[in-house]
């Protein structure tokens, strides 16, 4: 990626962590057509080594804590020129927690997918549903409407993926406590982020799709 593209990427996000991560990605080995790229926010970043977690080579972590759809959209300049084999998208929760509507978040997700398909048509795109949150945790109590919006975005994206011949991965149903809309307490540390067991469940679900690659 050119220095100009890099500067265009970082200027859309003001957090120091975001800028440091984008700069670090710039120095890493280039993504190529054997790469499987995990794109997302803290949920993706905090998994650490996805290759180890999924027991598959060439899985690259491109998650940044706090990132939203705008940031992810502008980071595609570091990813798409390499024409990766596959991209697994996990985004939307930070946009929702910032108060954006389901319609807005869904449109942002679709725009990112359309950019990927236009610029790297051979890349297989896998859209992962937004995970539930648990509002019974103190730090999540100010987001009482978020669970409704999460379900609305997931429904919209499931429909979009079906209409556009894309793989929609329903993680939500694997993480929600039966009979509620809450993230299971045994999978989270704070009502939003996952613990080791949560990542184990996530990896188990993704391995079904990794076997196709």
VMD Tcl script that draws the C-alpha trace (Angstrom):
set ca {
  {0.00 0.00 0.00}
  {1.28 3.47 -0.81}
  {2.02 6.02 1.87}
  {-0.84 8.10 0.49}
  {-3.28 5.23 0.92}
  {-1.97 4.69 4.43}
  {-2.52 8.35 5.36}
  {-6.02 8.20 3.91}
  {-6.73 5.13 6.03}
  {-5.63 6.49 9.39}
  {-7.12 9.95 9.14}
  {-10.66 8.66 9.54}
  {-10.05 7.39 13.08}
  {-8.72 9.42 15.98}
  {-7.83 6.76 18.53}
  {-4.17 6.16 19.25}
  {-4.69 2.39 19.35}
  {-6.31 2.39 15.93}
  {-3.48 4.37 14.38}
  {-0.82 2.17 15.98}
  {-2.49 -1.00 14.75}
  {-2.87 0.32 11.20}
  {0.82 1.30 11.22}
  {1.77 -2.15 12.53}
  {-0.28 -3.85 9.79}
  {1.60 -1.77 7.23}
  {4.89 -3.32 8.35}
  {3.67 -6.93 8.27}
  {4.05 -9.35 5.37}
  {1.70 -8.48 2.54}
  {-1.62 -10.26 2.27}
  {-1.75 -12.61 -0.73}
  {-4.12 -14.99 -2.46}
  {-3.56 -17.70 0.15}
  {-4.50 -15.42 3.05}
  {-7.65 -15.85 5.12}
  {-8.32 -12.48 6.74}
  {-10.33 -11.90 9.91}
  {-11.59 -8.31 9.81}
  {-13.29 -6.70 12.76}
  {-13.10 -4.88 16.07}
  {-12.00 -5.90 19.57}
  {-13.83 -9.21 19.36}
  {-11.59 -10.16 16.44}
  {-8.40 -8.52 17.74}
  {-8.54 -10.09 21.20}
  {-8.64 -13.59 19.74}
  {-4.92 -13.18 19.13}
  {-3.47 -15.78 16.77}
  {-6.40 -16.97 14.69}
  {-4.22 -19.51 12.88}
  {-3.54 -21.20 16.20}
  {-7.14 -20.90 17.32}
  {-8.47 -22.39 14.08}
  {-5.53 -24.75 13.51}
  {-5.17 -23.48 9.96}
  {-2.29 -21.72 8.22}
  {-2.42 -18.23 6.75}
  {-5.24 -16.89 8.94}
  {-4.49 -13.22 9.55}
  {-5.93 -11.09 12.35}
  {-6.97 -7.64 11.16}
  {-9.15 -6.72 14.11}
  {-8.78 -3.40 15.92}
  {-10.43 -2.71 19.26}
  {-12.94 0.12 19.00}
  {-13.16 0.00 15.23}
  {-16.42 0.70 13.47}
  {-17.71 0.34 9.93}
  {-16.11 3.57 8.76}
  {-12.70 2.55 10.04}
  {-12.98 -0.92 8.58}
  {-14.06 0.49 5.23}
  {-10.97 2.67 5.03}
  {-8.68 -0.17 6.13}
  {-9.61 -2.26 3.12}
  {-6.80 -0.51 1.22}
  {-4.38 -2.63 3.25}
  {-6.18 -5.87 2.43}
  {-7.84 -5.99 -0.97}
  {-4.79 -5.36 -3.20}
  {-3.52 -8.77 -2.06}
  {-6.66 -10.51 -3.35}
  {-7.02 -12.72 -0.26}
  {-8.52 -16.17 -0.51}
  {-11.24 -15.38 2.01}
  {-12.43 -12.63 4.32}
  {-14.42 -13.21 7.49}
  {-16.21 -10.02 8.53}
  {-17.30 -9.23 12.08}
  {-18.55 -5.69 12.48}
  {-21.44 -3.55 13.60}
  {-21.47 -3.70 17.39}
  {-19.47 -0.50 17.91}
  {-21.67 1.35 15.44}
  {-24.72 0.12 17.36}
  {-23.25 1.12 20.72}
  {-22.61 4.58 19.24}
  {-26.35 4.87 18.64}
  {-26.59 4.22 14.91}
  {-29.81 2.71 13.58}
  {-30.20 -0.81 12.25}
  {-30.80 0.60 8.77}
  {-27.59 2.63 8.88}
  {-25.46 -0.22 10.23}
  {-26.85 -2.70 7.72}
  {-26.17 -0.29 4.86}
  {-22.59 0.20 6.07}
  {-22.01 -3.56 6.25}
  {-23.40 -4.02 2.76}
  {-21.22 -1.23 1.37}
  {-18.11 -2.93 2.77}
  {-19.12 -6.26 1.24}
  {-19.80 -4.61 -2.11}
  {-16.37 -2.96 -2.05}
  {-14.72 -6.33 -1.40}
  {-16.62 -8.06 -4.17}
  {-15.90 -5.27 -6.64}
  {-12.19 -4.92 -5.91}
  {-11.38 -8.56 -5.20}
  {-14.06 -10.68 -6.89}
  {-12.25 -13.98 -6.33}
  {-12.21 -13.48 -2.55}
  {-14.78 -15.56 -0.69}
  {-16.72 -13.38 1.74}
  {-18.16 -14.76 4.97}
  {-20.35 -12.45 7.02}
  {-20.53 -13.32 10.71}
  {-23.60 -12.26 12.65}
  {-23.20 -9.69 15.40}
  {-22.93 -11.40 18.76}
  {-25.42 -10.73 21.55}
  {-24.48 -8.56 24.51}
  {-25.47 -8.93 28.14}
  {-26.99 -5.79 29.60}
  {-27.02 -7.21 33.14}
  {-23.32 -6.33 33.37}
  {-22.83 -2.87 34.85}
  {-20.78 -1.52 31.95}
  {-23.48 -2.51 29.46}
  {-26.51 -1.09 31.27}
  {-26.51 2.16 29.28}
  {-27.13 0.23 26.06}
  {-30.60 -1.12 26.71}
  {-31.74 -0.68 23.10}
  {-28.67 -2.27 21.57}
  {-29.95 -5.85 21.78}
  {-32.96 -4.95 19.65}
  {-30.80 -3.27 17.02}
  {-28.40 -6.23 16.97}
  {-31.25 -8.57 16.09}
  {-32.53 -6.17 13.43}
  {-29.12 -5.88 11.77}
  {-28.61 -9.63 11.87}
  {-32.00 -10.22 10.25}
  {-31.27 -7.66 7.54}
  {-27.82 -9.07 6.82}
  {-29.05 -12.65 6.74}
  {-31.58 -11.62 4.09}
  {-28.97 -9.62 2.16}
  {-26.52 -12.53 2.14}
  {-29.17 -14.94 0.91}
  {-30.15 -12.57 -1.89}
  {-26.54 -12.03 -2.93}
  {-25.21 -15.58 -2.71}
  {-23.02 -14.89 0.32}
  {-22.31 -17.04 3.34}
  {-24.01 -15.76 6.49}
  {-22.64 -17.36 9.66}
  {-25.15 -17.38 12.49}
  {-22.99 -17.02 15.59}
  {-25.70 -15.17 17.52}
  {-27.75 -18.28 18.27}
  {-24.66 -20.08 19.60}
  {-23.87 -17.34 22.10}
  {-27.29 -16.29 23.35}
  {-28.74 -17.71 26.57}
  {-31.81 -19.82 25.81}
  {-35.06 -17.96 26.27}
  {-33.38 -14.53 26.39}
  {-31.48 -12.13 24.18}
  {-28.46 -12.08 26.52}
  {-24.91 -13.15 25.78}
  {-24.25 -16.22 27.90}
  {-22.39 -15.34 31.10}
  {-20.07 -18.33 30.75}
  {-18.77 -16.89 27.46}
  {-18.03 -13.30 28.46}
  {-15.96 -11.27 30.88}
  {-17.94 -8.04 30.78}
  {-21.15 -8.53 28.81}
  {-19.51 -7.65 25.49}
  {-16.07 -9.21 25.12}
  {-15.43 -12.94 25.09}
  {-13.48 -15.16 27.43}
  {-11.45 -18.21 26.40}
  {-14.54 -20.43 26.29}
  {-16.32 -17.92 24.05}
  {-13.45 -17.98 21.59}
  {-13.42 -21.77 21.67}
  {-17.10 -21.82 20.67}
  {-16.48 -19.23 17.95}
  {-13.58 -21.22 16.53}
  {-15.64 -24.41 16.56}
  {-18.33 -22.72 14.47}
  {-15.84 -21.24 12.02}
  {-14.05 -24.53 11.47}
  {-17.12 -25.74 9.60}
  {-16.38 -23.06 7.00}
  {-12.60 -23.24 7.15}
  {-12.82 -26.82 5.93}
  {-14.19 -25.50 2.64}
  {-11.10 -23.37 2.01}
}
mol new
graphics top color blue
foreach p $ca { graphics top sphere $p radius 0.5 }
foreach p [lrange $ca 0 end-1] q [lrange $ca 1 end] { graphics top cylinder $p $q radius 0.2 }
display resetview
